[in-house]
Amino acid sequence: MGRVYYRVERASAVRELFLLDGNAEEAGWQDRALCAQTDPEAFFPEKGGSTREAKKVCLTCEVRDDCLPFRLESVLRFLESHA
């Protein structure tokens, strides 16, 4: 049961990273982000699993340059709130 809960929590974290802020113009790239259209489980494989699929998604995404600063900021906020 704990393992299922953990996977659901991780999937929710990915969705949370891409919620639109108040500034919709600046965040318009999020609608085109491939990760928002991909199963969140690809980004959180089972222990020992491959992240190859997630890396392919990011490498082929057209909004990668727009995404990076946002991702880093979001990850830091997530880590701070769960510390």
Buried (B, 14 or more C-beta within 10 A) or exposed (E): EEEEEEBEEEBEBBEEBBEEEEEEEEBEBBEEBBBBEBEBBBBBBEEEEEEEBBEEBBEEBEBBEBBEEBBEEBEEEEEEEEE
